[in-house]
Amino acid sequence: MLRVGLTGGVGAGKSTVATRLDTLGAIVVDADRLARAVLSPGSPAVAEVRAAFGDGVFDASGVIDRTALATVVFADPQARQRLEEITHPRIAAATAERFAEDRRDAATIGVHDVPLLVEKHMENQYHVVVVVHAEVEERIRRLVSDRRMTVSDARARIAAQADDRARRSAADIWLDNTRGSADLLESVDQAWRHRLSPFAMNRAMGRPADGEGAAPDDAARARLAGRLRYALAGLPQARVDVEERDSGGRARFEVGVGRDDAAAADFAIRSAGYAAAGTRGGVPTYLTCDPGWPGTTVRLVVTTA
């Protein structure tokens, strides 16, 4: 399954993108929806929330008042951390279960809709990160108009999230939602046709991406290296070195492992989105399946240790 992380600031239009990706054929798992299920009446987490935050975050019928709870946790980082300690392990387990249940074939595209993906430094967990963007004042207008927030509440909610600079550093695909939904949906369709669907099919067939592509900038190279390290996390002795760009500006990486870890490293590199491309000088070489960065290379150097 091609793992796609979808995020964006509150009011940016992420739900519109998620709905379109679902229509196009992706499996979309909404982290917020799972969070609501985790906190539904009768769930084990509810008792922990009451113990942590008191009766003030419950309505008269004993159901969690999400607005009241959000007011508490967005105003206090320690309170937010406590809520996350209660909910996040349960949400993670439900997410894994949902993707496992709905997986169709090797070319399936799984979209994880996560509002706080950047804030939680989750970008290395995905093959591609999609960020939906809209200017702050437009987001405030939408939150006031559509969600009946006050301006001060909208600004506080936005201030508690990552800024545009952090999101740009995490984004492989940047969708601008300042010109209206028609333009946004066309951008989603293009990303599906030219990036996500070909990437998923390339991975499923074990073939590298075609074309020249653009040379990755420093932020993109950092993301690619981070994803390799994430894939190799089960091999504590593995190293990932970022080599100098080749003459075409494309990224090159070197993975170093001991002989006993060579097979596991091969599997990890493939799972990170690369296809075997033979050997060069006796060193196994892989090329990315991602049409966004065709030609990106990984060399697997196996030591005798």
MARTOR-781758 format. One record per residue (C-alpha): x, y, z; residue in one letter. Coordinates in steps of 0.02 Angstrom, whole numbers, padded with zeros to 5 digits, always signed. Each point is the difference from the previous one (the first is absolute). Layout:
XYZA/...
This chain:
+00000+00000+00000M/+00061+00174-00043L/-00011+00099+00162R/-00055+00180-00023V/-00009+00125+00142G/-00128+00138-00024L/+00004+00155+00109T/-00031+00187+00004G/-00044+00136+00120G/-00175+00010+00072V/-00115+00081-00128G/+00119-00030-00146A/-00115-00122-00093G/+00076-00168+00045K/-00169-00085+00009S/-00037+00050-00179T/+00161-00083-00056V/-00033-00156+00103A/-00172-00020-00078T/+00072+00017-00175R/+00136-00128+00033L/-00131-00120+00065D/-00099+00025-00160T/+00155-00033-00104L/+00025-00168+00085G/+00110+00027+00151A/-00034-00075+00171I/-00018+00153+00110V/+00017-00018+00189V/-00050+00157+00095D/+00098+00019+00162A/-00128+00122+00071D/-00142-00121-00036R/+00093-00140+00087L/+00035+00118+00145A/-00187+00031+00018R/-00031-00187-00001A/+00133-00025+00134V/-00092+00127+00108L/-00175-00064-00036S/-00114-00043+00148P/+00047-00162+00084G/+00178-00006-00066S/+00139-00031+00127P/+00081+00167-00040A/-00151+00098+00062V/+00030-00046+00182A/+00182+00054-00017E/-00054+00168-00073V/-00119+00030+00145R/+00137-00042+00125A/+00123+00115-00087A/-00111+00150-00041F/-00152-00013+00113G/-00186+00015-00031D/+00017+00170-00084G/+00041-00079-00168V/-00159-00105+00000F/-00176+00055-00046D/-00155-00032+00105A/-00026-00172-00078S/+00176-00057+00044G/+00070+00014-00177V/+00167+00086-00026I/-00027+00180-00055D/+00133+00011-00136R/-00006+00189-00006T/+00028+00014+00187A/+00139-00128-00007L/+00083+00089-00147A/-00007+00165+00094T/+00093-00079+00146V/+00134-00091-00097V/+00039+00136-00127F/+00029+00122+00143A/+00117-00115+00097D/+00140-00101-00081P/+00010-00118+00149Q/-00186-00034-00012A/+00016-00034-00186R/+00143-00120+00035Q/-00103-00093+00129R/-00146-00018-00122L/+00119-00065-00133E/+00069-00129+00122E/-00177-00064+00023I/-00055+00002-00181T/+00150-00020-00115H/+00044-00184+00036P/-00182-00047-00028R/-00011+00104-00159I/+00160-00078-00067A/-00066-00176+00030A/-00167+00042-00084A/+00091+00079-00148T/+00108-00154-00031A/-00153-00111+00012E/-00098+00105-00123R/+00137+00001-00132F/+00026-00187+00021A/-00186-00035-00021E/-00020+00108-00156D/+00161-00041-00092R/-00043-00058-00176R/+00163-00041-00090D/+00182+00053-00008A/-00044+00160-00095A/-00126+00059+00129T/+00020+00181+00054I/-00033+00029+00184G/-00028+00180+00053V/+00020+00042+00183H/-00091+00164+00036D/+00096+00072+00150V/-00025+00181+00054P/+00157+00001+00109L/+00115-00101-00114L/+00133+00137-00005V/-00016+00046+00183E/+00028-00182+00049K/+00146-00021-00122H/-00085-00145-00088M/+00057+00042-00177E/+00128-00141-00007N/-00139-00130+00019Q/-00070+00032-00175Y/+00061-00020-00178H/-00081+00167-00045V/-00063+00145+00106V/-00138+00111-00072V/-00029+00170+00081V/-00154+00106-00032V/+00031+00187+00018H/-00105+00156+00015A/+00047+00172+00065E/-00030+00031+00185V/-00131+00136-00022E/-00098-00110-00119E/+00007-00144+00123R/-00063+00113+00139I/-00144+00056-00110R/-00048-00181-00034R/+00011-00050+00183L/-00110+00146+00053V/-00123-00027-00143S/-00008-00189-00011D/+00040-00058+00177R/-00071+00148+00097R/+00164+00033+00091M/+00041+00171+00067T/+00145+00088-00083V/+00105-00016+00158S/-00035-00187+00011D/+00044-00022-00183A/+00164+00093+00021R/+00043-00102+00155A/-00035-00163-00090R/+00110+00052-00147I/+00139+00062+00115A/+00005-00170+00087A/+00042-00086-00164Q/+00156-00002-00109A/+00037+00150-00108D/+00013+00000-00189D/+00189-00012+00001R/-00004-00164+00098A/-00135-00069-00113R/+00096+00045-00158R/+00151-00093+00065S/-00107-00155+00025A/-00098+00011-00163A/+00032-00104-00155D/-00161+00066-00077I/-00059+00176+00044W/-00183+00033-00043L/-00047+00184+00000D/-00182+00028+00047N/-00005+00188-00020T/-00086+00003-00170R/-00152-00103+00041G/-00055-00182+00002S/+00000-00026-00189A/+00186+00040-00013D/+00037-00101+00155L/-00088-00154-00067L/+00090+00014-00166E/+00165+00005+00094S/-00050-00156+00095V/-00043-00089-00162D/+00168+00047-00076Q/+00093-00061+00154A/-00094-00164-00011W/+00034-00025-00186R/+00180+00056-00004H/+00070-00043+00171R/-00102-00111+00116L/-00071-00129-00119S/+00162-00026-00099P/+00100-00011+00161F/-00117-00133+00069A/+00006-00101-00162M/+00190+00015-00014N/+00019-00067+00177R/-00120-00142-00032A/+00094-00051-00158M/+00174+00029+00070G/+00051+00124-00133R/+00087+00169+00011P/-00086+00162-00048A/+00022+00065-00177D/+00050+00174-00055G/+00120+00136+00049E/-00094+00088+00139G/+00060+00145+00106A/+00155-00004+00108A/-00053-00012+00183P/+00041+00150+00108D/+00078-00017+00173D/-00168-00023+00086A/-00050-00138-00121A/+00165-00089+00020R/-00020+00008+00189A/-00174-00078-00016R/+00065-00139-00111L/+00142-00038+00120A/-00120+00005+00147G/-00114-00127-00082R/+00143-00118-00032L/+00053+00014+00182R/-00180-00032+00055Y/-00010-00156-00110A/+00166-00062+00071L/-00045+00038+00181A/-00006-00186+00041G/+00185-00012-00043L/+00085+00107+00133P/+00172-00018-00079Q/-00056+00059-00171A/+00059+00169-00060R/-00068+00115-00135V/+00122+00122-00080D/-00056+00140-00115V/+00124+00006-00143E/+00035+00147-00113E/-00125+00026-00140R/+00045-00080-00164D/+00034+00102-00157S/-00187+00013-00034G/-00036+00066+00175G/-00088-00159+00054R/+00014-00063+00178A/+00111-00147+00047R/+00003-00095+00163F/+00109-00137+00071E/-00067-00127+00124V/+00130-00095+00099G/-00038-00161+00094V/+00087-00155+00064G/-00009-00161-00100R/-00130-00076+00115D/-00118+00146-00030D/+00017+00007-00190A/-00163-00091-00040A/-00099+00104+00125A/+00076+00160-00069A/-00047-00051-00177D/-00180-00023+00056F/+00000+00166+00093A/+00067+00098-00148I/-00133-00075-00114R/-00135+00038+00128S/+00059+00181+00004A/-00045+00016-00184G/+00149-00061-00101Y/+00023-00134-00131A/+00153-00109-00025A/+00106+00060-00147A/+00140-00127-00005G/+00175+00027+00064T/+00132+00131-00035R/+00177-00048+00043G/-00068-00149+00095G/-00112+00111+00108V/-00189-00029-00003P/-00087+00155-00066T/-00180+00059+00009Y/-00095+00137-00090L/-00152+00090+00066T/-00174-00048-00058C/-00059+00178+00034D/-00035+00100-00160P/+00032+00158+00100G/+00186-00036+00015W/+00048-00122-00139P/+00181-00054+00004G/+00019+00011+00189T/+00122-00140+00043T/+00038-00107+00151V/+00158-00106+00012R/+00003-00144+00126L/+00174-00024+00068V/+00020-00161+00098V/+00147-00015+00119T/+00076-00160+00069T/-00042+00053+00179A/
